[in-house]
Amino acid sequence: MTTTFRGLTNGLSLQVAMTIVGVWAISLWNCTQIQIGTLQPMWLLCLIGWQTWLYTGLFITAHDAMHGSIHSSPRIERSIGQLCLWLYAGFDYSQLSIKHHLHHQYPASDRDPDFHNGKTAHFWGWYGQFVREHLSWRQLLNLVMMFGIYVKICQFPVVNIVFFWVIPSLLSSLQLFYFGTFLPHREPQGGYTNPHRAQTIDRSTWWSLITCYHFGYHREHHESPQIPWWQLCR
């Protein structure tokens, strides 16, 4: 990759990252102004789905920061990653980054923080272990504090926060786990066939984007982790 192309990619990645953060913030603000009782159930479900997808985008942006895909300055990249993880669910960037790089170093093994323990290979058991591995008391306290800020200081209605902040973040964790861990890293029949122990879930461009920001191209990501998410789709 030439210096010019790398600079162009970093510039676009920064714009994409800031767009996701900005759209998420604007969308959450607008959702907190809605009178839930006036919404038809279908519109409510659509808004929850939209917020879920944006929450997933926050995490994917932080993930790109961990791989140096957003900006040439590690300081700026770390700041963007920490901001996205804080907004997503009060995560600590340094701790999550360490665990994620272990995942890349020892994929689908007993040293991989994202992998199951051999006894919980089914979806819900694996997901439960996945959550326990990454959830901490500090993060829970951060979430309680953020909830208090939204309700007491920003004076957002509690019901709006539940529908457009709490529920989408929980659904997003399921989305990230299913499309970014469970499908690409579960052991296929006949065993793993590549050193990354990852497979590609090939979809159309739009479906790949909607499901998990092209993260179905997971083997490609492990082979070239520095490639930003928006360049993964073939």
C-alpha positions as CSV (number, residue, x, y, z in Angstrom):
1,M,0.0,0.0,0.0
2,T,1.5,3.3,-1.0
3,T,1.8,6.3,1.4
4,T,-0.7,8.3,-0.7
5,F,-3.3,5.5,-0.7
6,R,-2.8,4.9,3.0
7,G,-3.3,8.6,3.7
8,L,-6.5,8.6,1.6
9,T,-7.8,5.5,3.4
10,N,-7.1,7.0,6.8
11,G,-8.8,10.2,5.8
12,L,-11.9,8.3,4.6
13,S,-11.8,6.1,7.7
14,L,-11.8,9.1,10.0
15,Q,-14.7,10.6,8.1
16,V,-16.7,7.4,8.3
17,A,-15.9,7.1,12.0
18,M,-17.0,10.6,12.8
19,T,-20.2,10.1,10.6
20,I,-21.2,7.0,12.6
21,V,-20.6,8.8,16.0
22,G,-22.5,11.9,14.8
23,V,-25.5,10.0,13.3
24,W,-25.7,7.9,16.5
25,A,-25.7,11.0,18.7
26,I,-28.3,12.9,16.6
27,S,-30.5,9.8,16.3
28,L,-30.4,9.2,20.1
29,W,-31.2,12.8,20.8
30,N,-34.2,12.8,18.4
31,C,-35.4,9.4,19.8
32,T,-35.4,10.9,23.4
33,Q,-37.8,13.6,22.2
34,I,-40.4,11.2,20.9
35,Q,-43.6,10.6,22.8
36,I,-43.6,6.8,22.9
37,G,-47.4,6.6,23.3
38,T,-47.9,8.3,19.9
39,L,-45.8,5.7,18.0
40,Q,-47.3,2.7,16.2
41,P,-45.6,-0.5,17.3
42,M,-44.1,-1.0,13.8
43,W,-42.4,2.4,13.9
44,L,-41.1,1.7,17.4
45,L,-39.6,-1.6,16.3
46,C,-38.0,0.1,13.3
47,L,-36.4,2.8,15.5
48,I,-35.1,0.2,17.9
49,G,-33.6,-1.7,15.0
50,W,-32.1,1.5,13.6
51,Q,-30.6,2.3,17.0
52,T,-29.3,-1.2,17.3
53,W,-27.5,-0.9,14.0
54,L,-25.9,2.4,15.0
55,Y,-24.7,0.9,18.3
56,T,-23.1,-1.9,16.4
57,G,-21.4,0.8,14.3
58,L,-19.9,2.4,17.4
59,F,-18.3,-0.9,18.4
60,I,-17.1,-1.6,14.9
61,T,-15.5,1.9,14.8
62,A,-13.7,1.2,18.1
63,H,-12.6,-2.1,16.7
64,D,-11.0,-0.4,13.7
65,A,-9.2,1.9,16.0
66,M,-7.7,-1.1,17.8
67,H,-6.2,-2.2,14.5
68,G,-4.9,1.2,13.5
69,S,-7.4,1.7,10.6
70,I,-8.7,5.1,11.4
71,H,-5.9,7.6,11.8
72,S,-2.1,7.7,11.5
73,S,-1.9,9.2,15.0
74,P,-2.2,6.5,17.8
75,R,-3.2,9.2,20.2
76,I,-6.2,10.3,18.1
77,E,-7.1,6.8,17.2
78,R,-7.1,5.8,20.9
79,S,-9.3,8.8,21.7
80,I,-11.8,7.8,19.0
81,G,-11.8,4.2,20.1
82,Q,-12.4,5.1,23.8
83,L,-15.1,7.5,22.9
84,C,-17.0,4.9,20.9
85,L,-16.6,2.2,23.5
86,W,-17.8,4.6,26.3
87,L,-20.8,5.6,24.3
88,Y,-21.5,2.0,23.4
89,A,-21.5,0.5,26.9
90,G,-18.9,2.1,29.2
91,F,-16.1,-0.2,28.1
92,D,-12.4,0.5,28.9
93,Y,-10.5,0.7,25.6
94,S,-7.2,-0.5,26.9
95,Q,-8.6,-3.7,28.5
96,L,-10.8,-4.5,25.5
97,S,-8.0,-3.9,23.1
98,I,-5.7,-6.3,24.9
99,K,-8.4,-9.0,24.9
100,H,-9.1,-8.4,21.2
101,H,-5.5,-8.8,20.2
102,L,-5.3,-12.1,22.1
103,H,-8.3,-13.2,20.0
104,H,-6.3,-12.5,16.9
105,Q,-3.2,-14.1,18.3
106,Y,-4.9,-17.3,19.5
107,P,-8.2,-17.5,17.5
108,A,-10.7,-20.2,18.5
109,S,-8.5,-21.7,21.2
110,D,-8.5,-21.9,25.0
111,R,-6.4,-18.7,25.0
112,D,-8.9,-16.8,23.0
113,P,-11.1,-14.6,25.3
114,D,-13.9,-14.6,22.7
115,F,-14.0,-18.4,22.3
116,H,-16.2,-20.9,24.2
117,N,-14.7,-23.2,26.9
118,G,-15.5,-26.4,25.1
119,K,-18.6,-27.1,27.1
120,T,-20.7,-24.1,25.9
121,A,-20.3,-24.3,22.1
122,H,-24.0,-23.8,21.5
123,F,-25.2,-20.3,20.8
124,W,-26.7,-19.2,24.2
125,G,-24.0,-20.9,26.3
126,W,-21.2,-19.3,24.3
127,Y,-22.9,-16.0,24.3
128,G,-23.3,-16.1,28.1
129,Q,-19.6,-16.9,28.5
130,F,-18.8,-14.1,26.0
131,V,-20.7,-11.5,28.0
132,R,-19.2,-12.7,31.4
133,E,-15.7,-12.4,29.9
134,H,-16.1,-8.8,28.8
135,L,-18.5,-7.5,31.5
136,S,-17.0,-5.9,34.6
137,W,-18.3,-4.2,37.8
138,R,-16.5,-1.0,36.6
139,Q,-18.4,-1.1,33.4
140,L,-21.7,-1.6,35.2
141,L,-21.0,1.4,37.4
142,N,-20.2,3.4,34.3
143,L,-23.5,2.4,32.8
144,V,-25.4,3.3,35.9
145,M,-23.7,6.7,35.9
146,M,-24.5,7.3,32.2
147,F,-28.1,6.3,32.9
148,G,-28.2,8.9,35.7
149,I,-26.8,11.6,33.5
150,Y,-29.3,10.9,30.8
151,V,-32.3,10.9,33.2
152,K,-31.3,13.5,35.9
153,I,-29.1,16.0,34.0
154,C,-30.3,15.7,30.4
155,Q,-33.9,14.9,31.6
156,F,-34.6,12.4,29.0
157,P,-37.7,10.3,29.7
158,V,-36.8,7.0,31.3
159,V,-39.0,5.0,28.9
160,N,-37.2,6.6,25.9
161,I,-33.8,5.7,27.4
162,V,-35.0,2.1,27.9
163,F,-36.3,1.7,24.3
164,F,-33.6,3.6,22.5
165,W,-30.5,3.2,24.7
166,V,-30.8,0.1,26.9
167,I,-32.6,-2.3,24.5
168,P,-30.5,-1.4,21.4
169,S,-27.2,-1.9,23.2
170,L,-28.3,-5.3,24.4
171,L,-29.5,-6.3,20.9
172,S,-26.3,-5.0,19.5
173,S,-24.3,-7.3,21.7
174,L,-26.3,-10.2,20.2
175,Q,-25.7,-8.9,16.7
176,L,-22.0,-8.5,17.2
177,F,-21.6,-11.9,18.8
178,Y,-23.7,-13.8,16.2
179,F,-22.2,-12.3,13.1
180,G,-18.7,-11.4,14.4
181,T,-17.9,-14.4,16.6
182,F,-20.4,-17.3,16.5
183,L,-20.9,-17.7,12.8
184,P,-17.3,-17.1,11.6
185,H,-15.5,-18.9,14.4
186,R,-17.6,-21.9,15.2
187,E,-15.9,-25.1,14.1
188,P,-17.1,-26.3,10.7
189,Q,-17.6,-30.0,9.8
190,G,-14.3,-31.4,9.2
191,G,-12.5,-29.0,11.4
192,Y,-10.8,-25.7,10.8
193,T,-9.0,-25.3,7.5
194,N,-6.9,-22.1,8.0
195,P,-4.6,-20.8,10.7
196,H,-7.1,-18.0,11.6
197,R,-9.8,-20.5,12.3
198,A,-12.3,-18.1,10.7
199,Q,-14.6,-18.4,7.8
200,T,-16.3,-16.0,5.5
201,I,-20.0,-15.6,5.5
202,D,-20.6,-14.4,2.0
203,R,-23.6,-12.1,1.4
204,S,-24.7,-9.4,-0.9
205,T,-23.2,-6.0,-0.3
206,W,-26.3,-4.4,1.3
207,W,-27.1,-7.5,3.4
208,S,-23.5,-7.7,4.5
209,L,-23.6,-4.1,5.6
210,I,-26.9,-4.4,7.4
211,T,-26.1,-7.6,9.3
212,C,-22.8,-6.4,10.8
213,Y,-20.8,-3.8,8.8
214,H,-19.3,-6.4,6.5
215,F,-17.9,-8.4,9.4
216,G,-19.1,-11.6,7.8
217,Y,-15.9,-11.3,5.7
218,H,-14.1,-12.5,8.8
219,R,-11.3,-14.6,7.4
220,E,-10.3,-11.6,5.3
221,H,-10.3,-9.5,8.4
222,H,-8.0,-11.9,10.3
223,E,-5.7,-12.1,7.3
224,S,-5.5,-8.3,7.0
225,P,-6.7,-6.7,10.2
226,Q,-5.6,-3.2,9.3
227,I,-8.2,-3.0,6.5
228,P,-11.2,-0.8,7.7
229,W,-14.6,-2.4,7.8
230,W,-15.9,-0.5,4.8
231,Q,-13.2,-2.1,2.6
232,L,-13.8,-5.7,3.6
233,C,-16.7,-6.3,1.3
234,R,-15.5,-7.6,-2.1
